[in-house]
Amino acid sequence: MLTKIPKISCSLLAALDSDYSLTDVLKKLDIVGVDIIHYDVSDNAKTLDLKEINKLRTSTCLPFDVHLSVENPDPYLKDVQLQPEDYFCLHVENNLSWAQLEEVRHKVGCNFGLAINTDTPVSDLFDKAQILDYVLFMSATPGVSGGQFNDQVISKIKAFRRAFPEVKVHVDGGVNHLSAALLRELGVDVLISGSYILKNEDYLVQLTKLFGKNLYLRVADIMRAHEQVPRVTPDTDICQTVLEMNTKLVGCTCVVDHDNRLLGLVTDGDVRRRLILQPDLSSLKAKDLMAKHPFVITPDVRLLNLLRELDKRRAGFDVIPVIDASEQCIGLVWLRDIISSHAL
């Protein structure tokens, strides 16, 4: 099984101390592959402004993740203008009723959650969790960049997960390569980190540390190519098809035309399933067994994007053909190759 890959939300609050403008930071984050922009709005003197989001959105295509950490949310809510793929949370410590939360949820019109401070009992979430898309567990003081991770949050996440496994979990505060390792083990959905990412000129290095793996390898770096790729033509008989699969030891073969364009894929599972229905396969050819239009990728795709696509499809692919712009079959990615690449 592949390890669950958390999304990374970069806290823009830390960029206020940067030598770069917020728009320049956003453009850099867009390039390196951060998933979400975390946007802290608080009563503190150092805070981000809700009214600036629409202007900043012109510098990034990433969704915004607004964390409203204030004593009284009402004056701020009139300035909230978010899009359906964005995130918005206020605090369970605001003590809003179910009806008030429903009203806010309807107003923001995006993924809706509640944040909880480190010293608040997790049970305070339980009577409201059913209307939440996610919970933001604070593992440091909210609204302050560069805080230290409080590992008491671990037991709170475990307790919440047991009660509400369907609600996504985000964690913010002191998230670095050490705390990220703990949180990945818990299957946390979103890791929020700001100063840890932005303190290094090369953001990619910090993101790789948060993942604990080099998910920024390209498919071309690990794919099997040339003579390692099993290939047959549509009219190849069943014996030669199975022999090709057996020789290349990947449990499948690509079916290509005479110009090496991919037509389909035959796996050993396809052969086994057909045998149950038809004990004598001697008259069959590769075209009779192949799955047409299999899921394919291109060599420039990052492993991170590939794994997220597989997770989204909820499909158990063991092998994935790699094609170029002219649909020529140029390689094959085998799940076992991904694991052995030390990316996972």
C-alpha positions in Angstrom: 0.0 0.0 0.0 1.1 3.5 -0.7 1.6 5.9 2.1 -1.0 8.7 2.4 0.5 12.0 1.2 -0.6 15.0 3.2 -1.2 18.3 1.4 1.0 21.2 2.3 -0.5 24.6 3.2 2.1 27.4 3.4 1.4 30.1 6.0 1.7 33.5 4.3 2.0 35.2 7.7 5.6 34.2 7.9 6.2 36.0 4.5 5.6 39.4 6.2 9.2 39.1 7.6 10.5 38.1 4.2 12.7 40.2 2.0 10.2 39.5 -0.8 6.8 40.9 -1.4 3.7 38.7 -0.8 3.1 38.5 -4.5 6.6 37.3 -5.2 6.4 34.7 -2.5 3.0 33.4 -3.9 4.5 33.1 -7.3 7.4 31.0 -6.0 5.1 28.8 -4.0 3.0 28.2 -7.1 6.0 26.9 -8.9 7.3 24.5 -6.3 3.9 22.8 -5.9 2.5 23.9 -2.5 -1.2 22.9 -2.4 -2.8 25.6 -0.4 -2.1 29.2 0.9 -2.7 29.4 4.7 -4.0 32.9 5.5 -3.9 33.9 9.2 -6.2 36.8 10.3 -6.0 37.7 14.0 -6.4 40.5 16.5 -2.7 40.7 16.7 -0.8 43.7 15.4 0.9 41.5 12.9 -1.8 39.9 10.8 -3.0 39.5 7.2 -6.0 41.4 5.8 -9.1 39.6 4.5 -9.7 42.4 2.0 -6.3 41.7 0.3 -7.2 38.1 -0.7 -8.8 39.0 -4.1 -5.8 41.2 -5.0 -3.3 38.4 -4.0 -5.3 35.8 -5.9 -4.0 37.4 -9.1 -0.5 36.1 -8.2 -1.5 32.4 -7.5 -3.9 29.8 -8.7 -3.8 28.0 -5.3 -6.8 28.0 -3.0 -6.7 30.1 0.1 -7.1 28.7 3.6 -8.4 31.4 5.9 -7.9 30.9 9.6 -9.9 33.6 11.5 -8.3 33.7 15.0 -10.2 36.6 16.7 -12.3 37.2 19.8 -15.3 38.4 17.9 -15.7 37.1 14.3 -18.7 39.2 13.4 -16.9 42.4 12.2 -14.6 40.3 10.0 -17.2 38.2 8.3 -18.5 41.0 6.1 -15.1 41.1 4.3 -15.0 37.3 3.5 -15.1 36.7 -0.2 -14.0 33.1 -1.0 -14.3 30.6 -3.7 -15.7 27.0 -3.4 -12.3 25.4 -3.4 -11.1 27.7 -0.6 -11.1 26.9 3.2 -12.4 28.9 6.1 -12.3 28.3 9.8 -12.9 30.1 13.0 -12.4 28.9 16.5 -14.4 26.5 18.6 -13.4 28.9 21.4 -15.7 31.5 19.8 -18.5 29.4 21.2 -20.9 29.9 18.3 -24.1 27.9 18.3 -24.9 25.2 15.7 -27.2 27.7 13.9 -24.6 30.4 13.9 -22.0 28.0 12.5 -24.5 27.0 9.8 -25.0 30.6 8.9 -21.3 31.2 8.6 -20.8 28.1 6.6 -23.5 29.2 4.2 -22.0 32.7 3.9 -18.4 31.6 3.1 -19.5 28.9 0.6 -16.3 26.8 0.8 -14.7 24.1 2.8 -15.7 24.9 6.4 -13.9 24.0 9.6 -13.2 24.9 13.2 -9.8 25.5 14.8 -9.0 24.4 18.3 -6.3 25.7 20.6 -3.8 23.5 22.4 -5.3 24.0 25.8 -9.0 23.4 24.8 -10.4 19.9 25.4 -11.0 18.0 22.1 -14.5 17.1 23.4 -15.5 20.7 22.8 -15.6 19.8 19.1 -17.8 16.8 19.4 -21.3 18.4 19.3 -20.3 20.4 16.2 -18.1 18.0 14.2 -20.9 16.7 12.0 -21.2 20.0 10.1 -17.5 20.4 9.6 -15.4 19.5 6.6 -12.2 19.7 8.6 -10.7 20.6 12.0 -7.6 22.7 12.4 -5.6 21.5 15.4 -3.4 24.3 16.7 -0.1 22.9 17.9 1.3 26.3 18.9 -0.1 29.8 19.7 -2.5 30.9 16.9 -1.7 34.0 14.9 2.0 33.9 15.8 4.6 32.7 13.3 7.5 30.5 14.3 6.0 28.8 17.3 7.2 25.6 18.9 5.3 22.4 18.3 3.3 21.1 21.3 3.1 17.3 21.1 0.0 17.2 23.3 -1.9 17.7 20.1 -1.1 14.1 19.1 -3.4 12.6 21.7 -6.2 15.1 20.7 -6.0 14.2 17.1 -6.1 10.4 17.9 -9.2 10.9 20.1 -10.9 13.0 17.4 -10.1 10.6 14.6 -11.6 7.7 16.6 -14.9 9.6 17.0 -15.0 11.3 13.5 -12.8 9.5 11.0 -14.5 11.2 8.1 -13.6 14.8 9.1 -10.3 15.9 7.7 -7.5 17.0 10.0 -5.3 20.0 9.5 -2.4 20.9 11.9 -0.7 24.3 12.3 2.1 25.5 14.6 5.7 24.4 14.7 5.4 22.0 11.8 8.9 21.1 10.7 10.5 17.9 9.4 10.5 16.3 12.9 6.8 17.1 13.8 5.8 16.4 10.2 7.1 12.8 10.6 4.8 12.3 13.7 1.8 13.9 11.9 2.3 11.8 8.7 2.1 8.7 10.9 -1.3 9.9 12.1 -2.6 10.3 8.6 -3.1 14.1 8.9 -4.6 15.5 5.8 -3.0 19.0 5.7 0.3 20.1 7.2 0.5 23.9 7.7 4.0 25.4 7.8 5.2 28.9 7.2 8.6 30.0 8.5 10.0 26.5 8.1 9.3 26.6 4.4 10.1 30.3 3.8 13.4 30.4 5.8 15.2 28.6 3.0 15.8 30.3 -0.4 15.0 26.9 -2.0 11.5 26.2 -0.8 11.6 22.8 -2.6 14.3 21.6 -0.2 12.0 22.3 2.8 9.0 20.8 1.2 10.9 17.6 0.5 11.8 17.5 4.2 8.2 17.9 5.2 7.2 15.0 3.0 10.1 13.0 4.4 10.6 11.7 0.9 11.7 13.0 -2.5 8.4 13.2 -4.2 9.7 15.7 -6.6 11.3 13.1 -8.8 9.9 12.9 -12.2 8.3 9.8 -13.7 11.2 9.7 -16.2 13.6 9.3 -13.3 12.1 5.9 -12.2 10.3 4.5 -15.2 11.3 1.4 -17.0 12.2 2.2 -20.6 13.5 0.7 -23.9 13.9 -3.1 -23.8 12.6 -3.3 -20.2 9.1 -2.5 -21.3 7.0 -5.5 -22.4 5.3 -4.9 -25.7 3.2 -7.0 -28.0 1.0 -6.2 -31.0 -2.8 -6.7 -31.0 -2.5 -9.9 -33.1 0.1 -11.5 -30.8 -1.3 -14.9 -29.6 -1.9 -15.6 -26.0 1.2 -17.8 -25.5 3.5 -15.1 -26.7 1.7 -12.5 -24.8 2.0 -14.4 -21.5 5.7 -15.2 -22.4 6.4 -11.5 -22.8 4.8 -10.7 -19.5 6.8 -13.5 -17.8 10.1 -12.5 -19.4 9.9 -8.8 -18.3 8.6 -9.7 -14.8 6.1 -6.8 -14.4 2.9 -8.8 -14.6 1.6 -7.0 -17.7 2.4 -6.0 -21.3 1.6 -3.0 -23.3 -0.2 -3.6 -26.6 1.1 -1.2 -29.3 0.7 -0.8 -33.0 3.5 -1.0 -35.5 4.4 2.7 -34.8 4.7 1.9 -31.1 1.5 3.8 -30.2 -0.2 2.5 -27.2 -3.5 0.6 -27.9 -4.1 -1.1 -24.6 -2.7 -3.1 -21.6 -2.9 -6.8 -20.7 -2.2 -7.8 -17.1 -1.9 -11.2 -15.6 -5.1 -10.5 -13.8 -6.9 -10.1 -17.2 -5.6 -13.6 -18.1 -6.7 -15.1 -14.8 -10.2 -13.6 -15.0 -10.7 -14.8 -18.6 -9.5 -18.3 -17.6 -12.3 -18.6 -15.1 -14.9 -18.0 -17.9 -13.0 -19.7 -20.7 -10.6 -22.5 -19.7 -9.2 -22.8 -23.3 -7.5 -19.5 -24.3 -5.5 -20.9 -27.1 -7.4 -19.1 -29.8 -7.2 -15.7 -28.2 -4.9 -12.8 -29.1 -3.7 -9.8 -27.1 -6.4 -7.6 -28.6 -9.1 -10.0 -27.1 -7.7 -9.5 -23.6 -6.4 -6.0 -23.5 -8.0 -3.1 -21.6 -8.4 -0.3 -24.0 -7.6 3.3 -23.0 -5.7 2.5 -19.8 -4.7 5.2 -17.4 -1.4 6.7 -18.7 1.0 9.4 -17.7 3.7 11.5 -19.3 7.4 11.4 -18.3 7.5 14.9 -16.9 4.9 14.3 -14.2 6.2 14.5 -10.6 5.7 11.5 -8.3 3.8 13.7 -6.0 1.3 14.6 -8.7 1.0 11.0 -9.8 0.3 9.7 -6.3 -2.3 12.3 -5.7 -4.0 11.5 -9.0 -4.1 7.8 -8.0 -5.5 8.7 -4.6 -8.2 10.8 -6.3 -9.1 8.0 -8.6 -9.1 5.5 -5.7 -7.7 3.0 -8.1 -5.2 0.2 -7.4 -3.0 0.5 -10.4 0.1 -1.8 -10.2 1.5 -0.6 -13.5 1.0 2.6 -15.5 2.2 3.1 -19.2 4.2 6.2 -19.9 3.6 7.9 -23.3 5.1 10.9 -25.0 3.3 13.8 -26.8 2.8 11.6 -29.9 1.3 8.8 -27.8 4.3 6.6 -28.3 4.8 4.1 -25.5 8.1 5.1 -24.0 8.0 3.5 -20.6 6.2 1.8 -17.8 5.9 2.8 -14.1 5.5 -0.2 -11.7 4.3 0.5 -8.2 7.2 -1.5 -6.9 9.6 0.7 -8.7 8.1 3.8 -7.0 8.6 2.2 -3.6 12.2 1.0 -4.3 13.1 4.5 -5.5 13.1 5.5 -1.8 10.5 8.2 -2.7 8.1 6.4 -0.4 
